[in-house]
């Protein structure tokens, strides 16, 4: 029952240097079915990460575009401010 399982886990843990579910501690008794399940889990994780990477690349592109637009707005406003400032100085005879 469960008692026997936990006793086995206690015995194996220190010897194997980690929880039995880590790939490096897979025993020779692991069935090909279990290995296939692990492989499929890894593939799912990789697929998810690839989707996330694409989304992040899209976000980066959008942020770079809005950054470029903001820089352009700042340039335009600076020009207007300088022009206005020059005009004011002339008007006030400074």
trRosetta pair geometry for C-beta under 8 A, 3 or more apart (Angstrom, degrees):
i j d omega theta_ij theta_ji phi_ij phi_ji
1 4 6.0 113 53 10 47 98
1 5 7.5 -90 122 -4 38 96
2 5 5.4 -54 -152 33 40 116
2 6 6.4 33 156 -17 72 103
3 6 6.2 -58 -150 36 30 103
3 7 6.4 30 153 -19 64 108
4 7 5.7 -56 -151 35 32 114
4 8 6.4 33 152 -20 65 105
5 8 5.8 -58 -154 35 30 110
5 9 6.4 29 151 -19 66 106
6 9 5.4 -50 -146 36 37 114
6 10 6.4 42 151 -23 65 101
7 10 5.7 -51 -152 32 32 113
7 11 6.6 29 151 -17 64 104
8 11 5.7 -55 -150 36 33 109
8 12 6.1 21 157 -12 69 111
9 12 6.0 -60 -140 43 29 104
9 13 5.9 47 159 -44 64 103
9 20 6.8 -107 -126 -7 81 123
10 13 6.0 -40 -144 12 24 119
11 14 8.0 -79 -179 34 26 91
11 15 7.1 4 150 -3 62 123
12 15 5.8 -79 -156 47 38 109
12 16 5.4 12 165 -7 82 120
12 20 5.8 26 119 -70 139 115
13 16 6.6 -80 -147 42 15 95
13 18 7.7 -121 -156 98 63 10
13 19 7.0 -9 -121 -98 88 45
13 20 7.6 -82 -85 -36 59 84
14 17 7.5 28 -179 -73 32 41
16 20 6.5 70 70 -91 164 67
16 25 4.2 74 172 -142 126 125
17 25 7.1 -166 60 -84 75 120
18 22 4.9 -17 125 22 131 146
18 24 7.0 56 49 70 143 106
18 25 5.4 -160 71 -32 98 140
19 22 5.8 109 71 -17 76 96
19 25 7.3 171 92 50 36 148
20 25 5.6 -119 -130 114 42 123
20 27 7.7 -23 -152 -18 105 101
21 25 7.9 27 42 66 19 110
22 25 5.0 64 69 19 92 102
22 26 7.9 -124 98 -38 49 71
23 26 5.8 -21 -161 -22 43 113
23 38 6.9 135 -95 176 96 146
26 30 4.7 -22 -176 -29 102 153
26 35 7.5 75 -161 -91 153 92
27 30 5.8 142 65 -29 62 86
30 34 5.1 -111 -172 75 89 132
30 35 6.0 98 136 -53 117 93
31 34 4.8 101 59 3 79 97
31 35 7.2 -144 100 -1 45 86
32 35 5.4 -53 -148 39 40 114
32 36 6.1 45 151 -24 69 102
33 36 5.8 -53 -150 34 29 112
33 37 6.6 31 151 -21 62 103
34 37 5.6 -52 -151 33 34 113
34 38 6.5 34 151 -18 65 103
35 38 5.6 -53 -151 36 34 112
35 39 6.3 37 150 -22 66 104
36 39 5.4 -51 -147 35 33 114
36 40 6.3 32 154 -18 66 104
37 40 5.8 -55 -150 37 31 109
37 41 6.5 34 150 -21 64 104
38 41 5.6 -52 -150 33 33 113
38 42 6.5 35 152 -20 65 103
39 42 5.7 -55 -154 34 32 112
39 43 6.5 31 150 -19 65 105
40 43 5.5 -51 -147 35 35 113
40 44 6.4 40 153 -22 65 101
41 44 5.7 -52 -152 33 32 113
41 45 6.5 32 151 -19 65 104
42 45 5.7 -55 -151 35 32 111
42 46 6.3 32 152 -19 67 105
43 46 5.6 -53 -147 37 33 111
43 47 6.3 35 154 -21 66 104
44 47 5.7 -54 -149 35 30 112
44 48 6.4 31 153 -19 64 105
45 48 5.7 -55 -151 35 31 112
45 49 6.3 28 153 -18 66 107
46 49 5.7 -57 -148 37 31 110
46 50 6.3 33 154 -22 66 104
47 50 5.8 -54 -150 33 30 111
47 51 6.6 32 151 -19 63 102
48 51 5.8 -55 -155 33 32 111
48 52 6.5 31 149 -18 66 105
49 52 5.4 -52 -148 37 36 114
49 53 6.3 41 151 -24 67 102
50 53 5.5 -48 -148 32 33 115
50 54 6.6 36 152 -19 63 101
51 54 5.9 -54 -154 33 32 110
51 55 6.5 32 150 -18 65 105
52 55 5.6 -55 -150 37 34 112
52 56 6.2 31 153 -19 68 106
53 56 5.7 -56 -147 37 31 109
53 57 6.4 33 153 -21 65 103
54 57 5.7 -52 -149 34 31 112
54 58 6.6 34 151 -19 63 104
55 58 5.6 -56 -156 35 33 114
55 59 6.5 34 148 -20 66 103
56 59 5.4 -49 -147 35 37 114
56 60 6.3 40 152 -22 67 101
57 60 5.6 -49 -148 34 33 113
57 61 6.5 37 151 -21 63 102
58 61 5.7 -52 -151 33 32 112
58 62 6.5 29 153 -16 65 104
59 62 5.7 -56 -150 37 32 109
59 63 6.2 30 154 -19 68 107
60 63 5.7 -55 -146 38 31 110
60 64 6.3 31 155 -21 65 105
61 64 5.9 -57 -150 35 29 109
61 65 6.5 30 152 -20 64 105
62 65 5.7 -54 -152 34 33 112
62 66 6.4 24 156 -12 68 105
63 66 6.0 -56 -145 41 32 104
63 67 6.1 37 153 -24 65 106
64 67 5.5 -52 -147 35 31 115
64 68 6.5 35 153 -21 64 102
65 68 5.8 -55 -153 33 31 110
65 69 6.5 29 151 -17 65 105
66 69 5.4 -50 -147 37 38 113
66 70 6.3 41 153 -22 67 103
67 70 5.7 -53 -148 35 31 111
67 71 6.4 34 152 -21 65 103
68 71 5.7 -52 -149 34 31 112
68 72 6.5 32 152 -19 64 105
69 72 5.7 -56 -152 35 33 112
69 73 6.4 35 150 -20 66 104
70 73 5.5 -51 -148 35 35 113
70 74 6.3 36 153 -21 66 103
71 74 5.7 -53 -151 34 32 112
71 75 6.5 35 150 -21 64 102
72 75 5.6 -51 -151 32 34 113
72 76 6.5 33 152 -18 65 104
73 76 5.7 -55 -150 36 32 110
73 77 6.2 28 154 -16 67 108
74 77 5.8 -56 -145 40 31 109
74 78 6.2 36 155 -24 65 105
75 78 5.7 -54 -149 33 28 113
75 79 6.6 29 154 -19 63 103
76 79 5.9 -56 -155 33 31 111
76 80 6.5 28 151 -16 66 107
77 80 5.6 -55 -148 38 35 111
77 81 6.1 37 154 -22 68 105
78 81 5.7 -55 -147 36 29 111
78 82 6.3 28 156 -18 65 106
79 82 5.9 -57 -149 37 29 109
79 83 6.2 28 154 -19 65 108
80 83 5.7 -57 -148 37 30 111
80 84 6.1 28 155 -18 66 107
81 84 5.7 -55 -145 38 29 109
81 85 6.0 31 155 -22 65 107
82 85 5.6 -53 -144 36 30 112
82 86 6.3 31 155 -20 64 104
83 86 5.9 -54 -150 34 29 110
83 87 6.4 29 151 -19 63 107
84 87 5.6 -57 -151 37 32 113
84 88 6.3 33 153 -21 67 105
85 88 5.8 -53 -148 34 31 111
85 89 6.5 32 155 -20 64 104
86 89 5.9 -54 -152 33 30 111
86 90 6.6 29 152 -18 64 104
87 90 5.9 -58 -154 34 32 109
87 91 6.3 28 153 -20 67 107
88 91 5.7 -57 -147 36 32 110
88 92 6.1 10 163 -3 69 110
89 92 6.3 -68 -144 47 26 96
89 94 4.5 -89 -154 66 78 104
90 93 7.6 28 177 -73 32 32
